[in-house]
Amino acid sequence: MRTAEIERNTKETKIKLSLNLDGSGEGTVDTGIGFFNHMLELLKKHALIDLSVKADGDLDVDYHHTVEDVGLVLGQALNQALGDRRGITRYGFASVPMDEALCEASLDLGGRPFMVLSSGKKHLMVRDFEVKLIEEFFRAVSVEGRLNIHLREIYGDETHHVCEGLFKSFARALRQAVAADSRETGVPSSKGVL
């Protein structure tokens, strides 16, 4: 079973997360941040992972600690659930339209953390949610999950649609990258280890 359960408790946040990479998009999400909940719901549904998240954070300060720490915990869970990464596809790519917006994601589960987000909406808001926090979230996932993430807004007018496109394209690329490759009998690396 490619599963993980992680808890993280600090003075800023308390997070409990469970993950099943071979799920069907089930689970409950409650971070106290409506828009972020919506993005995580999209992630689990389109990646076909079972994901449950309960986060209590210092939302009276701002959303940063909660969003980043959920990313850290999700990354830890991904890393744990992937184990030695034997037999996985490793790479994933998806281009996702969301009405007028088009976004794409490229992933490498090769063990090297790096994250790039290219979007003209990074400094905008969706209601009270700073889009810049999406970058913080995926950076945390990248570091703790040991994966390379490239996200790009190709174009889009509605900020909400761009955010959805970024999360959906990441989800679809993740679904592809974690999938079993029937031809790969070992670790998908010329080094023999990821």
N, C-alpha and C positions, 0 to 999 in steps of 0.2 A: 504494500500500500504506500503510495506516494503522498503522505499526509504529514502535517505538523500542527502543533499547538504551542503557541508562544504567549507569554505574559511579560509585560514591561511596566514597572511601577517606578515613577520618579516623583519629584515634588511638583512637576508640571503636568504630567499625564499618568493615567492608569489605563492600560490597553490589554485586552484579551482577544486573541485572534486564532481561528482555526482554519486550516486550508486542506483541501483535497484536490490534487491536480487532475484526478481522473473522475471528477464529479459531473454534474449536469447543470450547474449554474444556481444551485440552491444556497440558502443561508440567509442570515439576517445581518443588517448593517445599521449601527447606531453610533455615530460619532458626535452627535450634537450639532452638526453643521449640515444643514439641509442640502445644499448644492454638492458638497463632498460626498454625502450619502448617495446621491443620485449618480455621481461618477463611479463610485465603487460598485453600485448595483449594475451599471453598464459593464464594468470590468468583469464581474463574475459571470454575468449572463453570456457575454460574447466570447469569453475565454473558455466557457464550459468548465469552470472550476467551482467547487463548493467553497464558499468563503463566508465566514461569520466574523464580525468585528464589533466589539463593544469598547468604546473609547470615552473616557471622562477626562477632559482637559481644562486648562485654565482659559476658557473661552472669554472670560471677562477681561483678560489681557489682550488677546487676539487669537486668530485661528492657527498661527504659524506652528506652535509647538505640537498641537494635535495632528495637523496634517503631516508634518515631517516625521513625527514619531510613529504614526500609523504606517508610513512608508518604510521606516526602519524595521518595524515588526513584520510587515509583509515581506520585505526582502529576506529577513532571517528565516521566515517560514518557507519561502521559495527555495532557499539554499538547503535547508534541512530536508524538505520533501524531495528535492532532486537527488540527494545522496551523492554518489560518485559520478552521476550524470551518464552512466553507461547506457547505451542503446537509444539515446534521444536524438532527435533531428538536429538539435543545437541552434540552427538559424531559423528566423521567422521574419516574414515580411507581409505587410498588409496595407492596402490603400483603400480608404473608406470614405464614401461620399455621405454627407449629412446635409440634405437640401442643397443650399448654394455653396456649402463648404466642402473642401476636399483635403483630407489629411492622410499622412502615411507614417508607418512605423517600421523600423528595421531593428532586429534584436540578434544578439549573439550571447548564448548561455555559456560561453567559453571560459568563464572565471575571471575575466578582466573587467573591473567596473569602470564605466565611463558613460556619461550622459550628455546628450546635446538636444536642446529644444529650440527649434527655429519657428518663431511665430511672431507676427506683428501685434498680437493681442496680449502679450505678456504683461503689459503695464495697465491693462484695463480691469474692470470689475464686472462680475455677474452678481447683481444685487449687492450683497455685502461681502462677497468672496473675491479675493484678489487672484487673478489668473496666474500671477507669478508663483503662487503656492503650488501650482501643478508642477512647475519645474522643481521646486523643493521636494515634493513628494516623489517624483521619479528619480531624482538624484539619490535620495535615501534608499529607494528600492534597488537602484543600481549598485550602490556601495555594499549593502548588506546581502543582497542577492547574488553578488558577483556576476553581473551581466552588463553587457554593453547595450545601451538604449539610444536610438536616434529617432526623434519625433519631429515631424515637419508639417506645418500648415502650408499647403500648396497655395490655397486661396480660400477666402471666406469673408463674409460680411458680418454675420451675426455671431457675436462672441460666444454665446451659449453653444451654438452649433459647432464652432471650432473646438471648444473644449470637449464636447461629445465625440467629435471626430478623432481627437487625439487619444482619448481613452478607449474608444472602440477599435481603432487601428492597433493600439498597443495590445488590447485583449486578443484580437485575432492573430497577431504576430506571436504572442505568447502561446496561444493554443497550438500553433504550428510548431514552434520551437521545442515545446515540452513533449510533443507527440513521439511515440515510439517509432523508430526507423527499422523496419524488418530486415534490412540489409546490413545494419550496423550491429556487429556482435560485441564490440568493445566500447571504448570511450572515443567519441568522434573528434580526435585530435592526433596529429602526427607526433606529438610529444608523448602520447600514451596516458596523459592525465589532464584533467581540467580543474 
